[in-house]
Amino acid sequence: MPTREELIDYYSRKESEYLGKYLLNDRAHAHVGIYDPERQPELFRSGWVDSDLGVDRLKMLMHLGQERSVSELFQLASEWLTEPEPKTLDCGAGLGGTSILLAERYGLRVDALTIVPSQGRHIQREADRLNLAGLVTARVGDVFSPDDWRPSKPYGLIMSFDAFSQMGRKETVFDILARTQRAGGVLAFSDHYVASRTSEIAAYYNKYWVSEISSLQETVSALTAAGYRIRYLRDRTDRQIPYWGLSVAYSEITTSDRSTARRLETKSFHEAMKAAHHGGDMQYYQVVASKV
Ligand SMILES: C[S@@+](CC[C@H](N)C(=O)[O-])C[C@H]1O[C@@H](n2cnc3c(N)ncnc32)[C@H](O)[C@@H]1O
């Protein structure tokens, strides 16, 4: 299990890299994108993306896929919502891209939870600047200490992108989240899974990303044990593979022989992720569940 200090250290080292790579249209999404082979066949053809596209175009393509990932999951979740504008938790909010998008596009009131204080400050600053302070509230806290962040009113919707695999202990996380929702509340998330927790790729992922990744099977059991019923379970592995190609092409342009070891490590990690998703050692799923 990553400690609070390890997570804060990881994200403080990454913050400027993330902002440079992901900040576009006032939103920085630190999660993978979802792409459509009919609309963007060139991203699926060879598996590699041409770095000649240039930094701006690569950033735009990553961003569009990331926004599609949020809107796709929100549409799926909406089918199960019992109220039109549910109070929402963005669980593991990063730099707030999802929270801001949900507030701006769908008018939702969103609590953006992160364990990293500098991310909380960034989110609140952006929400204020965009006149969304009435809708987006940054909450800095550890998901495992709900007394520090849980509001009195239950959440109608909880969304999470590429964050649960970093939190570990899914049985506990889902149990805590279930206690913040009434019956009928919806929990929707997108995340990575490993076929085996003891595989080499799981160890590499956890070491690089300060995480504790699990299998889909463990996740489904933990959801059921916490009192959720699964409504949607959709394999999006193939649809997100282009994200890694875009990210590797971005690294090729922005990394040189003089780049820091950390930047070179990022490039290698993204190449390995792409290969692992291709090879079936890693999967990416969208899950929608509702509390019974
Ligand atoms: C990769 S980021 C994803 C960010 C965001 N969902 C996005 O898509 O842009 C993972 C996030 O999970 C948060 N996180 C990890 N462990 C946490 C914990 N125990 N409690 C609260 N937040 C946590 C991190 O602070 C970070 O904001």
Ligand as a Chemical Component Dictionary entry (heavy atoms), coordinates in Angstrom:
data_LIG
# 
_chem_comp.id                   LIG 
_chem_comp.type                 NON-POLYMER 
_chem_comp.pdbx_formal_charge   0 
_chem_comp.three_letter_code    LIG 
# 
loop_
_chem_comp_atom.comp_id 
_chem_comp_atom.atom_id 
_chem_comp_atom.alt_atom_id 
_chem_comp_atom.type_symbol 
_chem_comp_atom.charge 
_chem_comp_atom.model_Cartn_x 
_chem_comp_atom.model_Cartn_y 
_chem_comp_atom.model_Cartn_z 
_chem_comp_atom.pdbx_ordinal 
LIG C1  C1  C 0  -3.490 9.219  -11.762 1  
LIG S1  S1  S 1  -4.239 10.266 -10.676 2  
LIG C2  C2  C 0  -5.792 10.310 -11.506 3  
LIG C3  C3  C 0  -6.303 11.648 -11.413 4  
LIG C4  C4  C 0  -7.647 11.983 -12.013 5  
LIG N1  N1  N 0  -8.662 10.971 -11.742 6  
LIG C5  C5  C 0  -7.531 12.217 -13.470 7  
LIG O1  O1  O 0  -7.997 11.350 -14.165 8  
LIG O2  O2  O -1 -7.004 13.218 -13.907 9  
LIG C6  C6  C 0  -4.632 9.395  -9.153  10 
LIG C7  C7  C 0  -5.214 10.304 -8.085  11 
LIG O3  O3  O 0  -5.581 9.471  -6.966  12 
LIG C8  C8  C 0  -5.258 10.169 -5.773  13 
LIG N2  N2  N 0  -5.083 9.216  -4.664  14 
LIG C9  C9  C 0  -4.281 8.142  -4.612  15 
LIG N3  N3  N 0  -4.396 7.523  -3.411  16 
LIG C10 C10 C 0  -5.288 8.242  -2.697  17 
LIG C11 C11 C 0  -5.839 8.109  -1.378  18 
LIG N4  N4  N 0  -5.467 7.134  -0.559  19 
LIG N5  N5  N 0  -6.765 9.015  -0.981  20 
LIG C12 C12 C 0  -7.156 10.024 -1.799  21 
LIG N6  N6  N 0  -6.672 10.201 -3.055  22 
LIG C13 C13 C 0  -5.748 9.322  -3.490  23 
LIG C14 C14 C 0  -3.985 10.913 -6.108  24 
LIG O4  O4  O 0  -3.810 11.991 -5.213  25 
LIG C15 C15 C 0  -4.288 11.360 -7.536  26 
LIG O5  O5  O 0  -4.978 12.576 -7.465  27 
# 
loop_
_chem_comp_bond.comp_id 
_chem_comp_bond.atom_id_1 
_chem_comp_bond.atom_id_2 
_chem_comp_bond.value_order 
_chem_comp_bond.pdbx_ordinal 
LIG C1  S1  SING 1  
LIG S1  C2  SING 2  
LIG S1  C6  SING 3  
LIG C2  C3  SING 4  
LIG C3  C4  SING 5  
LIG C4  N1  SING 6  
LIG C4  C5  SING 7  
LIG C5  O1  DOUB 8  
LIG C5  O2  SING 9  
LIG C6  C7  SING 10 
LIG C7  O3  SING 11 
LIG C7  C15 SING 12 
LIG O3  C8  SING 13 
LIG C8  N2  SING 14 
LIG C8  C14 SING 15 
LIG N2  C9  SING 16 
LIG N2  C13 SING 17 
LIG C9  N3  DOUB 18 
LIG N3  C10 SING 19 
LIG C10 C11 SING 20 
LIG C10 C13 DOUB 21 
LIG C11 N4  SING 22 
LIG C11 N5  DOUB 23 
LIG N5  C12 SING 24 
LIG C12 N6  DOUB 25 
LIG N6  C13 SING 26 
LIG C14 O4  SING 27 
LIG C14 C15 SING 28 
LIG C15 O5  SING 29 
# 
